[in-house]
Amino acid sequence: MKLTTVPMAFVLVMVLSAVGIAGEETAGAEKSPAPLDFKKAEAEVKTSYAKAHPEIQEYILWTARQFGRSGLWLNEDALAALSEEARDEKVRYLATLLEEGEYGRHLCAGLAEASALKDKRLVPGLMKVAGYHREDQDYDCRAKWMAVAALARQQSDDAVPLLISLVDHGNQNTRNWSRAALSRQTGQDFKQDKHAWAKWWQEQGREPIDAELLKPWQAPSGNEK
């Protein structure tokens, strides 16, 4: 039987190619969020939103069902596979995007990723998007409520006054997620009562909330006929 000798150079090329492909797959896995695991979403509700009203708990699960398949709702650990260096790069990228980007749906994928990265550097940009408002006309609230949902996981004291101002917002997603975020952070649920939220917050030794933020929500003037 005649044996065929495979050139060493060919073998080396094949090995390097295999390593390269494996490296690309690993890098891709590092960059891509893990797909939604609904059991993890249920566990998050039970542990982090246990003090929220049952309606709010159901709303969080509805959000996971509704937006999980499209990647606009991620589990808390969806980006846990990122290396420390990749995570830092991702946080800096998202912080710049949210702080400097124009408001719109093009921010939504970034907002979903920001919701899975607890980092104080993301809070200013998330607050900017969550606080977006127009007095003159109605506007798309998807980016707004997704920013609020991301702030829920950040649990930042800086965001509390803004969240309180949104508990009676005209957009259902925005007001329910504001309640969810506040319940997660404080263990309280004063529903849409801004003044009750503000009173409780001040009783915890916090600064009084600006009266402007406690005014009842009003629809943009452009909606009036």
Steps between C-alpha positions, in 0.01 A plus 500: 500500500635838403484776761441858394723753673321822593729803479568652842422848369149386402441354846618823661266707284202279595581522870536877490175530305317292760642711781401815316143381449472399865637839599246679282217295650621578852529870420152496349361330809664768713336780306150353458254499792374161609143419385216552745450234767144549628564301817769754589252780432254336740774461761594866466141604563476279809824630651531863385137603458345306787365819661346631177125479440395175323396706197855636473650154539280374217595800289868416533434142388286628214791720391730197499256300288423785264853625435728211596497328161605817320787564743345820635464339841798319650566305816711670764793272423465511120846656463671308779729326250676826412862526606583787733658689213207441266252597770680828566507575128128423472412724796701791365343458156145491639562793735610714205211378283234581759645830619576642155256322271179655370183353649340224293444128447853456370606509867288200599751221439755694704245560775432126519871433545530780756227328702728197534804701614480647848746790492465854635656637182182408315264688733537854353424379147210284615355795692534722194301258285244424774450872558441585134181702451338728248239755596392575145411156363462132576803273457603134492559381858678170432850634565366688803349201678793276409731751668275493808511118501880513482508746790302247705803272502746782564324586828655846507386757756568770243219366283230487770361855455470444125331163550252652743414765242406225252270281711190667351633534146249467217691210346414174676844344456669808642282536809498128583875466462552809714298334775695178449834681525397683817358184660819309424718768655288605797280201580201737490208548261303822518365439151448828310503724807802722438462688826489179705819383327666836559397510867635151563824582319555812708424305819801283414721805543511591130479846349148627422394429144454798268134606497508512119556125492194442718250675275239271339594370158351694212470390138708698249319812386506378140242236594246758605231595249 
